[in-house]
Amino acid sequence: MRVSSALAALTAAGAAGLGYSWVEARAFTLRSFTLPVLPPGAAPIRVLHLSDLHLVPRQHRKRDWLASLARLEPDLVVSTGDNLAARDAVPAVLAAHGALLDRPGVFVLGSNDYWAPRPKSPVRYVLPNGGRQRVHGERLPTAELVEGFRAAGWLDLTNRRGRLKIGPALLEFVGVDDAHLDYDRYDEVAGPADRAADLTVGVTHAPYRRVLDAMTTDGAGLVLAGHTHGGQLRVPGIGALVTNCDLPRRQARGTSRWQAPASSGPASWLHVSAGMGTSPFTAVRFACRPEASLLTLVSPEVLA
């Protein structure tokens, strides 16, 4: 009888946890951070960081929440990839961005902008780097997504560099294609940060150490990434169990500092977004709500 009671209690706890995880995956949250990365006297710049939308067109609640972020009127929007979760999702993705496409923006791509998700063994979740075996699904209309963002005037940073004038500030950007698929080609964009720029920003989907090291060694004062989903399933008091790359677990989401081992320069600020979505085959989160981030970039004296 005691065994039966224990099994019943365990089953009930598991069902409750699964139900909570399903609800939390739909509890969209805006997180705010202030980062001292601009030169002295510079005016603040408000950056909306979006990542890992993983949109299926039927997800109207997620679409509406993303569209509502236009009310923030950010100075800049940065998208760090994995927008799609279905072959027919591109029109819905662009519509969900709505008025945000009228703001200055930059973007890179993630693996789920190239390949549709497929069911995977849950065991792979706890393997290093999510298990290095690539499980590709259906080829997605990547070019259609890229054209939509470019048509809005957003800079494509897929193994590219670029510049934007944001108010009186000149920002330089260096970006790479998805490192999780080994599509990154940093050697094609390598070089020291432009001294004429007020800030050099590195942009990548997957925050692999090789990419972070290269960007920070070249002088990027800020690096933005996604991919980790913040661990997606976090244990209170412990945090993320995995990052799905070689990023340390303690840096799976939020802001931290990063310095390449061989670099003698100052550490860069790193912001990793936990993202807004999940794979449609694992549509749960635990202690890790879906998010977008509003980053206010300021000069150091503002925080002194």
N, C-alpha and C positions, 0 to 999 in steps of 0.2 A: 504493500500500500504506500509505504514511504517513497519507494522508487517511482511509482506511478505519479505521486504528488509532485515529486521533484521534476519529472519529465514534463508534467503539465505546466509547472511554473516556468521551466526553461522555455517551453514552446510559447507560452504567453509573453514572456520577456522578449523573445526573438521577434514575435509578431508585432509587438509594440515598437521595438526598435526599427523594424522595417517600415512600419507605418510612419513613424516620426521622420525617418530618412527620406521617405517619399514626399512628405509635406515640406521638409526643409529645402529640398531641391527646387522648390517653387517659392521660397521666401526671399525674394530678390532684395539686395541690400546695397546701398551706396556707402562706400568707405572713403574717408577723407584723410589726407596726409599733407604736411607742409615740409618741403625739402629746401635746404639752404644751398642752392647750386648756381645762383646767378651772381654776376659781379656786384660789387658795392654800389649802392644807389639805384640799381635796376628796379623797374616797376614789376610787381608780381605778375606771373603768367599762370593761368588756370588751365590745366591739362586733364582732359577726360580720357582715362585709359580703359579701353574695351578689349576683351579677350574671350576666346572659347565660347562663342555663342552656341555652336552646335545646333543650329536651328532646323527644325522640321516645320513646314508651313502651317500645320495645324496648331502649333504652340502659340496661340493668340495672347495668352497672358504674358509670356516672355516678350513677344513682339511689342505689345503695348507698353511694357515697362521700359524697354530700350528706347522706344520713341519718346517717352515722357522725359528722358534725360536731356532732351533739347532745351528744356526750361532752364537748365543750368547756364546756358549760353557760354560754354567754355571758349577760351581763346584758341585752343588746339585740341583735336581729337587724334588719339593714337590707337590703332587697331593692331593687336599682335596675333591675329590669325585664328584658324579653326572656326570659321563662320558657318560652315555647311554641315548638315547631317542627312541630306537627301538630294537626289539629282535635280529635283524641281524646286530647290530652296532659294536659288539666287534672287528671283523677283521679291520674295518675302523678306530676304535679308536686306536688300536695298530699301524696300518700303519701310521696314522696321527702323532703319537708321534715320529715315525721315529728314527733318530739318537739320540733323547733325551733319548731313552731307553738304550743307551750306556753309559750314564752318571750315577753316583750314584743317587739313588732316593728312596723316601719313599712315601707311599700312605695310605689313608683311604677311606672308601666307604660312599656314600650318598644314600638317598632313591631311586634316579633314577638309581642306580646301582643294585637295587633289583627289582623295579617295574616300568613298562612302564608308561609314563604319560597318563592321561585321561583328556578329557574336564571337566572343573570345572566352576561353576558360577563366573563371574567377581566380584560379591559382596564379595566373600571370600577374595579377595585381600586386602580389607581394614579391615578385621576382625583381632582381636588380634591373633598373631601366625599363620596367614593365615587361621584361623578357625581350631580348633583342630581335627575336624573329619578327619579320614584317608580315602582317596579315592585311593585304590590300583588298579592298572591296571594289565596288564599281567605280569607274573613272568618272569624276565629277566635271561639270562645265567651268573649269577654273578660269578660262579666258573671259567668260561672260561676267564673272564676279570682278575680275581685275578691270575690265572695261567699264563696269558700273562705277567703281571707285575712282578710276582715272577720269571718267566723264564729269565727275563732281569736282575735279580739280585736286584730288588727293594725290600725294606723292607716293609712287610705288618704290619701296625700298628693298625689293627682292634682289639681294646681292648688288645693291646700289647705294650711292651717296646722294645727298640733296641738301638744299637750303630753303628755309622759309623765313620771311620777315613777319614776326608776331609783334604788332605794335612797333615800338622803337627798337626791339631786340632782334638780333640776327641769330637764328638757331641753325646749326649744322646737324645733319642726320647721317648715320651710317647703319645700314641694315643688311641682314642676311636672310636667305631662304631657310626652310625648316631644317634645323640641325638633327632632329629626331629621325628624319629620313636620309640624313647625310647629303642634303641638297645645299648646305651652306658652302659658300665659296668666299671666305673672308679675304683670301689672298687677292681677289679681284677688286676689293674696296679698301685694302689696308693703307694706312698712312697716318701721320700725326694729325691731331686735331687742328683745325683752322684757327690760328690765333686771332683772326679778325672776327670770329664768331663769339657771341656772348656765352654760348654753351654748345657742346657737342653731345648729342643724344644717340646712344646705341639702341637699336630696335631689333629684337629677335623673337621668334615664337618660343622655341625651346631653349631654356637657359643652361645649355651645356657649358662646362668649365672652359673648354677650348675657345668658345665664342666670347664668354665673359672676360677671360684673360686677355684675348686679343683686343677687344674693344677698350678695356680699361688701360692696357699698356699703351695704346695709341692716344689716350687722353680723354676718353668720353667721361664727362662728369656725371652722367646719369645713364643708366641702362634699364630698358623696359622689356618685360617678357611675360609670357603666359604659360600654357601647356600643362602645368602641374596640377591644376584644379585645386591648388592648396592642399593636396593630398586626397581630397574628395571625401575620404573617411578619416576623421581625426579622432584621436583618443584624448579626452580631457585630461590635462596634466602631462600629457606626452606629446601631443601634436600630431603632425603628419606621419604616417607609417612609411610612405614612399613619396618620391617626387617624379617618377617615370623618366628620370634622367640622372646625371651624376651630380646634380645640385644637392648640397647638404639638406637634410630634412628640416632643420631649424629655419631655413630660408625658403620654404615651400610657398609662402605667401607673404605679402606686406613688404615693408622697406627694411633694408639692411645695408651694410657696406661690403664692397668687394674689392680686393686687391690681388692682382696676379702675383704669383710667387716670385717671379723674376723681375718684377717692376719695383723701381725705387720711387716712383711717383706717388701722389696722394691716392687714397682709396676712392673709388667711385661709389655713388649711391646706386643701389639696385632696388627696383620695385617689380615684384612678381605678382601678377593678378591671379586670384583663385578662379576667375572666369565666371561666366553667366550660365553655363550649361553643363550637360553631361552627354555621354553617348546615349542614344535612345534605347540601347540594350542594357544599360546600367544607370537608369534614371533616378538615382538616389544620392544623397549627401548626408553626412553625419558630422555635426559640430563644425560645419564648413559651408555656410550659406553661399549661394551664387551671388556674385558681386560685380560691380563696376567701381572704379576708383577715381576720385577727383583729387588730383595732385596740384597743390599750390606751390609754384616755384618762386622762391624769394632769395634775396641776398642775405648773407649770414648775419648782418647786424640786426635784421628784423627779429631774429630769435635770441639775440644777445640779452 
